[in-house]
Structures are given as C-alpha cells and as structure tokens.
Amino acid sequence: MTGGDERLRQAGEELLLLSAYLLSSARGLLTEPPAYGPLRCLDAARRTLTLARQLAACDNGLNGLPLELDAFMSDAMEERDLETLLDNACCHLAELLRAKETDRD
C-alpha cells in the first residue's frame, strides 16, 4: 500500500468513526442535558477540522483552530466561555472560506 493509499484508508476510517460519533451523539441528545449538544457539535467540528488538515483540504489558514478547540475540550468545565469560543471559531472559518472563494475566482 502506498503512502497516499494509506492516508486515504485512514481518512475513510476517521470518517466512519466521526459518523458513528455523530449518530451516537444524536441518540444521546434525546435524553442528555441540553448543555451537552453544543459541546458535542464542537467536538465533531474539532474532529472534522483535524481530518481536513490531515488530508490537506485546507492550508495553514486554520491558524491553530483545531488546537484551540482541543484545549477548550480538555479545560475544566467552569473555566469555559463556550459562546465566545464558538463565535470566534465561526468567524475564523467564515474568513477562511471567503479567502478560498476569492482564490478560486
């Protein structure tokens, strides 16, 4: 198996794991406290961004966003400002997508 084939195999496996995570999260949200929902979405985004970076689907424009999300997920619960983190992450990704769109034109 070549390096590219191995990378694609690993990416496929990660996508399956992410899908399993999303489905089990959806099921869990039916009975879990409402505050779990945003954290589950945040973790799914973190995993997706990490996978995109591994597949070189995006360049260094992420500027450490996956690492920031990693750090947030591992911090103590009471020290979190989820609203600000999500606002900043959304803005950062919107800017990255706008730049990519401009590059294509």
N, C-alpha and C positions, 0 to 999 in steps of 0.2 A: 504494500500500500504506500503510495507516495505521500509526501507531506501535505499536499493540497487535499488529497482524498481523506487523509486522517483528520484534517481540520474540518472538512465538511461532515464527516461522520460524527465528530464531537459536537459540532454545531447542531446537527439533527437531534442528537441525544439531549442536548441542552434545551432545544425547543420542545421536545416531548416532556421533559421534566417541568419546564415552565408551564406547559399546557396542563399537566397534572396539578401543579400548584394552583393555577387559576381556577380549575374546576373544583378542587377541594376547598379553595377559599370561598367560592360562590356558595358551595353547600354549607360551609361553616357560618357564613354570614346570615343564614336563615335563623340561627339560634344564638350566635355570639353577640356580645355587646356592640352597639353601633360604632363605638370608637375604633373597633378593630378594622373596619372597612378601609378607611384612608391609609392605615398602616400596611394593610395587605396590598393595596394598589401601589403604594410607594415601593414596597419590596419587589413587586412584579416589574415596575419601571426600572428599578436598580438592576435587576437581573437581565432585563431586555437591553439596557444600555451597555452592560458589561459584555453581553453577547455581540451586540453591534460593533463594539470596539474590537473584540477578538476577530471578527470577520472583516475588519477594515471597512465596514459600511460607513463609518464616519471617522473623520480625522481627529486631530488634537483639539478641534473646536469644542469638544466637551469640557476641556479645561478642568478635569478632575471631578466633574459632577458625579460620576458613579462612586468615586471615593468619598465624596461628601455625603452621599446617601448611605454608603456603608457605615460611616462614622455615626450618622444620625441613628441608624438602626441599632447600633451597639451601645449608645449612650443610655444613661439612666432615664427612666420614664419621666420623672418630674422635671428634668432639665430641658425638655424638648419644646420647641416652638414650631409645631408642625405647619401651621398656617403660613408663616414666613418662609419656611423651607420650601413648601410646595409652590408658593407664589414665585419665589426666585428661580426654582427649577423650571417652572413653566415658561417664564420669561427667557431664561437661558436657552431652552430648546427652541422656542419660537424664533429667537435671533439666529440660531444655528440653521434652522430650516429656511429662514429668509435668505441668509447668505448663500446657502446651497442653491436655492432657486435662482438667485441673481447670477451665480456662477454658471448655471445651465443656459441662461439667456444669451 
